[in-house]
């Protein structure tokens, strides 16, 4: 893996030998073995290239991507992490490679879900302001949209903690709103949701999460794209 900054200056280069042992593995287009490589980088825009070489047989694949790393250093501002898509999110259990803050994630880097799979989304909020009693209060808006799909007949079911406020339909969009009261200590608050997309037409969708801190009045937004396959 090679990482370049916005000026195409090399930032880091990592080479790792890997051996994957998967019982009863059956090669197919839907089969995958997720892995994780952690890097500490400064905020900014980056270019990434990853080369995967399989020694037996002699196969190779190269993946390229551009991404931006946000600056989370301002502790007086509300921040929202990237939205992580997963096949499952569970609380507790033994920690593993994809565990974070007491949650176990089954990541889905393809961002492609079969229609009978719930779409799990994990994210974190930073620097929510507590009220005088120490509680934090947020209003979250989940907007699912598609430029080429009609969502009018699809079921709009989002499962998450909190109070359901309402849902409204727009052309090609479904907006669901929840309120949360959070009593966690510290500056980091993890949240996850699941979306029932079983009646969504096959195609590409965008999820936009907008969080409003009702104590400080600050607001932040992130979005992610996923695919539903029929």
C-alpha positions in Angstrom: 0.0 0.0 0.0 1.3 3.4 -1.0 -0.1 6.7 0.3 0.5 10.1 -1.4 -0.5 13.6 -0.3 -2.4 16.1 -2.5 0.9 17.0 -4.2 1.7 13.3 -5.0 4.5 13.3 -2.4 4.8 9.8 -0.9 3.7 9.8 2.8 4.1 6.2 3.6 4.6 2.7 2.1 3.6 -0.5 3.8 4.2 -4.1 2.6 2.7 -7.0 4.6 2.8 -10.7 3.9 -0.6 -12.2 4.7 -2.0 -15.8 5.0 -5.7 -16.3 5.1 -7.3 -19.5 6.2 -11.0 -19.7 5.8 -12.8 -23.0 6.5 -15.1 -24.2 3.7 -14.3 -21.2 1.6 -16.1 -21.3 -1.8 -14.8 -18.8 -4.4 -17.5 -16.7 -5.9 -18.2 -13.0 -6.7 -20.0 -12.6 -3.3 -17.2 -14.2 -1.2 -14.7 -12.0 0.5 -12.1 -11.9 3.3 -12.1 -8.4 4.9 -8.9 -7.1 6.5 -7.7 -4.0 8.2 -4.6 -1.8 8.0 -4.4 1.2 10.4 -2.4 4.3 9.6 -1.9 7.6 11.5 -1.9 10.5 9.1 -2.4 14.2 9.3 -5.7 15.9 8.1 -5.7 16.5 4.4 -6.4 15.1 0.9 -4.7 11.8 0.0 -4.2 9.4 -3.0 -4.0 5.7 -2.2 -2.9 2.7 -4.2 -3.1 -0.9 -2.9 -1.7 -3.9 -4.7 -2.7 -7.4 -3.7 -0.7 -10.2 -5.1 -1.8 -13.8 -4.6 1.2 -16.1 -4.8 -0.7 -19.3 -5.6 -1.9 -18.9 -8.3 0.1 -15.9 -9.5 -2.7 -13.3 -9.6 -2.6 -9.5 -8.9 -5.1 -6.8 -8.3 -4.5 -3.0 -7.9 -7.0 -0.7 -6.2 -6.8 3.1 -6.3 -8.7 5.7 -4.3 -8.8 9.3 -3.2 -10.0 10.4 0.2 -10.0 13.3 2.6 -9.0 13.0 6.3 -11.0 15.5 8.5 -9.5 17.6 11.2 -11.0 16.6 14.6 -8.6 18.6 16.7 -11.0 21.5 17.6 -12.5 20.2 20.8 -15.1 23.1 20.9 -16.8 22.0 17.7 -19.2 19.1 17.0 -17.7 16.5 14.7 -19.1 13.4 13.0 -16.9 10.5 11.9 -17.2 8.8 8.6 -20.2 6.5 8.2 -19.0 2.8 8.3 -21.2 0.3 6.4 -21.4 -3.2 7.9 -23.2 -6.5 7.5 -23.7 -6.5 11.3 -23.0 -4.5 14.4 -23.3 -6.2 17.8 -22.6 -4.9 21.4 -20.3 -6.8 23.7 -18.6 -10.1 23.1 -14.9 -10.8 22.9 -12.9 -8.0 21.1 -11.6 -8.7 17.7 -9.9 -7.1 14.7 -13.0 -5.1 13.8 -14.1 -4.2 17.4 -14.4 -0.5 18.4 -15.6 1.0 21.7 -17.4 -2.2 22.8 -19.0 -2.9 19.4 -18.1 -5.7 17.0 -18.5 -4.8 13.4 -18.7 -7.1 10.3 -17.5 -4.6 7.7 -18.7 -4.7 4.2 -16.1 -2.8 2.1 -18.0 -3.6 -1.1 -20.9 -1.5 0.2 -23.2 -3.9 -1.6 -26.1 -5.5 0.3 -28.5 -8.3 -0.8 -32.1 -7.2 -0.5 -32.6 -9.5 2.5 -29.7 -8.1 4.4 -30.1 -5.2 6.9 -27.9 -2.2 6.1 -25.9 -1.5 9.3 -24.2 1.9 9.7 -21.8 2.8 12.6 -20.6 6.3 13.4 -19.2 8.4 16.2 -20.0 11.8 17.5 -17.3 14.0 19.1 -17.6 16.9 21.5 -21.4 16.8 22.2 -22.1 19.5 24.9 -23.8 18.2 28.0 -26.6 20.1 29.8 -26.5 21.2 33.4 -27.4 17.6 34.5 -24.6 16.1 32.4 -26.9 14.6 29.7 -26.4 15.2 26.0 -29.4 15.7 23.6 -29.3 15.3 19.8 -31.8 15.3 16.9 -30.7 13.1 14.0 -32.1 13.2 10.5 -31.5 10.1 8.2 -32.1 10.9 4.6 -32.1 8.0 2.1 -32.1 9.1 -1.5 -31.8 7.7 -5.1 -31.7 9.7 -8.3 -33.0 6.8 -10.4 -35.2 4.8 -8.0 -38.8 5.5 -6.8 -38.9 5.1 -3.0 -42.7 5.8 -2.7 -43.6 2.1 -2.3 -40.6 1.0 -0.3 -40.8 0.4 3.4 -38.8 3.0 5.3 -37.6 1.3 8.5 -34.6 2.6 10.4 -33.9 0.8 13.7 -31.9 2.8 16.3 -32.1 3.9 19.9 -34.0 7.1 20.6 -37.5 8.5 20.1 -39.0 8.4 16.7 -40.1 11.8 15.6 -41.4 11.3 12.2 -40.9 10.4 8.5 -41.5 12.5 5.4 -41.4 11.6 1.8 -40.0 13.7 -1.0 -39.3 12.9 -4.7 -36.7 10.2 -4.6 -36.1 10.8 -0.9 -37.2 9.4 2.5 -36.3 11.4 5.6 -36.6 9.9 9.1 -36.0 11.8 12.3 -35.1 10.6 15.8 -34.2 12.3 19.1 -31.6 10.8 21.5 -30.7 11.5 25.1 -27.1 10.3 25.8 -25.7 9.8 29.3 -22.2 8.6 28.3 -19.2 10.2 29.9 -16.4 11.5 27.7 -16.2 13.3 24.3 -16.9 10.3 22.1 -20.4 8.9 21.6 -20.8 5.8 19.3 -24.1 5.2 17.5 -25.3 2.6 15.1 -28.5 2.0 13.0 -29.9 -0.6 10.7 -31.9 0.0 7.6 -34.5 -2.5 6.4 -34.0 -2.2 2.6 -35.9 -5.4 1.7 -38.5 -3.5 -0.4 -36.1 -1.0 -1.9 -35.7 -1.5 -5.7 -32.3 -2.7 -6.6 -29.8 0.1 -7.3 -27.5 2.7 -5.7 -28.6 4.8 -2.7 -27.1 7.6 -0.7 -27.6 7.9 3.1 -27.0 11.4 4.6 -26.9 11.7 8.4 -27.4 15.1 9.9 -26.8 15.5 13.7 -28.0 18.6 15.6 -26.8 19.1 19.1 -29.8 20.7 20.8 -27.7 21.9 23.8 -24.9 23.8 21.8 -27.0 24.4 18.7 -24.2 23.0 16.5 -24.9 20.7 13.5 -22.8 18.4 11.4 -23.4 16.1 8.3 -21.8 13.1 6.6 -23.0 10.8 3.8 -22.2 7.4 2.4 -23.3 5.4 -0.7 -24.5 1.8 -0.7 -25.9 -0.6 -3.2 -29.0 -2.9 -2.9 -28.9 -6.0 -5.1 -32.0 -8.0 -5.9 
